[in-house]
Amino acid sequence: MSATWEAPARVLIEHAATGWEGLWSLLYAASHATLKLSLGVPLATVVDLTFAAMDIREARDELEWLDNGLIERGTAVDLGVLRPTDDIDAARLVLDRLLKAALDRASLLADGATEVEEFACLTRVTNKLFTARTAILGRVP
């Protein structure tokens, strides 16, 4: 079995903008998908996934505080519903790929950061994303 999110996530990862807007788009999709995943798992894992969704949302907030125009320039992508027939583990792996792509973009942006505020923002974003990935995967990636 697979998750219906695989195809739209792959397209997003391949075609999202390379700059701040692309990072924001990846985080938008990941935060919404993580919250949807939390609705389809056993109660014992709901809390970890809910906190992961909050961490991703906080990472997105960091970007928006740095540049409030990202909301208008970024592409808001919703991966869709998580169907009862979808494989939960496959959905977790889709989220992992989204967050890995976001971490890669954050790293590239940090390499090119010209302002202290940009680098500090990306440091906070990266920390939030590592925490979220650990909660989503149930282990350290």
N, C-alpha and C positions, 0 to 999 in steps of 0.2 A: 504494500500500500504506500501511497505517497500523500503529500499535502497539496491542496489546490493552490497554495501560495507559491509553489516552486517557480512556475513560469513568470508570473508578474514580478517576483523578487529578482529573478535573473535579469529581466529586462531593465528593471530599475537600477540594479548594480552596474550593468553595462552602459546605460545611457544617461545616468544622472550626471549633472554638471560636475566638473572637477573641483570647483572652489567651494566656498562657504555655502552656496545654495544647494549644491549636491549633498554636502554633509547634512544640512538641515532636512532635505528630502528623505535621506536614508533614515534619519532619526524619527521623522514624522511617521513613516511607514512602520518602523520597528516598534515604536511606542504603542501605536494602535493595535498592531498584531499581537504584541505581548499581552495586552489587556484582553483581547479576544481569546487568546490561548488560555488565560487564567479562568475563563468561563467554562472551558471544556475539559478541565483536568480534575482528578480527585481532590477532595477538600484538603488533604494533607499538603498538597503542593501549591494551592491557590495563593497563600500568603507570600511565598517566595516570588512567584510570578507577578503578583500585584506590586511588590516592592521593586522588582526589576522594571516594570512599566513606569513606575514613578521615577526611578533613577534615569531612565531614558528620557522621560519628559523633562526632568530637571536639566539634563544635558542640553536638550533643545532650548530650554529657557535661557541657559547660559549664552547660547548663540544669539538668541533674540535680544538679550540685554546688550550684547556687544553691538549688534546691528539690527535695529527693529524693522528694517526694510526687508529682511530675509523672508518674512511671512508672505510678502507680496511677490518676491522674486523666486522663491523656492517653489518646487512642484509638490503639491500635497498628493501623495499616492496612498490609496487604501488597497491592501492586498485582497480584500474581500472577506467573506465569512469563512469560518473554520467549520466544515461540515462534520457531522457525527461519524462519517465514514473515513475521514482524514486520519492519517497516522500521526499521533501526537508527537512521537519522537522525530518524525520527518519535519513536522512544523517547528520543533525546537531547533533543528539543524538549519532550517531556512532562516530563522531569526539569528542564529549564530553567523551565517554568511552575511546577513545584512549588517550586523554589528562589526564583523571583521572588516567589511568594506568601509564602514564609517571610521573605524580605528585607522585604517590605511589612509583615508583622506585627511583625518585629523593630523596624522604624522606628517604628511606632505605639507599641510598648511602650517604646521609648527616649524618645519624646516624653512619655510619662506616668510615667517612672521617678522614684521618690521617694528611692531609696537609691543611693549611689555604687556599691555592689556590683552592683545591677541594670544600671546603665548600662555598667559595665566588662564585665560578662558579655555584654551585647548587642553591644558593640564587638568583642569576641573572636569571637562567633558570626558577626557580619556579615563580618568578615575571612575567616573560614573558608569561608563560603558564596560569597563573590566568587571565591576561589581555586578552589573546586570547580566553579563554573559555567564558569570559563575552561577547566578541564581537560575538562569534559564536552562543551562546544561546540567545543573546539579553537581558540578565539579569545576575545578579550575581548568579553563581551556588551554 
